[in-house]
Amino acid sequence: MRTVFLKETSSTNDDIKQYLSEGENTVVCAERQTKGRGTKGRSFSSERGGVYLSFLRFYENFPASEAFAVMTHAAVSVCRTVEEFGISPEIKWCNDVLVKGKKIAGILIENILSGGFLRASIVGIGLNVTNPLNGLEDIAISMGELLPLPPPAERVRDSLIAHLAQESGLSDYLHYIRFLNRPIRVTEGEHTFLAIAREILPDGRLLIEQNGICRPLSAAEISITF
Ligand code: BTN
């Protein structure tokens, strides 16, 4: 796997697209980003001290219907990384990694699909190490806040790259899910209601139970809070 190290860039998820035609798995890392991108068109604060990287991976004969595996692998890799430094994470469906109820990392996935197959995926990960959280302290947390002697961002980056290069499966993902069989607040369009989270299906949908009736719902249809 090729690895490219940058001091500064706008967004590693954008940079990495120049390698799409080459067919070689590649990681692009940056010490800071000036236009970090989050999900739902949001920006992602990316000051020095954090880990910002994008992993471009190519696939053969990978059905698009199994693309949830890209997300589970990214979340598991982040969990294994912070665990290596003594921190206990949990995954909030579908791909937020939380510690003490706050987000320690953000994951942005861009999939390249054709003819019902996943050809390549770009997994962008921003992990808070000692970077300032810039007013997001109520919802975000960093390794620096959790550890008396936080590691340098480069060590965390190298650990994350090593975990991304390994394999993981749905059972590894489920190991970090703590909210099943508990009440959750579900927002579906204009409506917010309480339900019990029952199961995460192999296609990534969450099975919720409301008034005794179970429904599988995708992350595009609902958001959840605990
Ligand atoms: C989110 O939580 O909204 C997802 C944030 C993803 C941020 C990472 S940092 C590396 C890569 N480059 C970007 O511009 N975004 C992703």
Residues whose N, C-alpha, C, O or C-beta is under 5 A from the ligand:
A	BS01	BTN	S11 T12 N13 K35 G36 R37 G38 T39 F44 Y52 L53 G106 I107 L108 G124 I125 G126
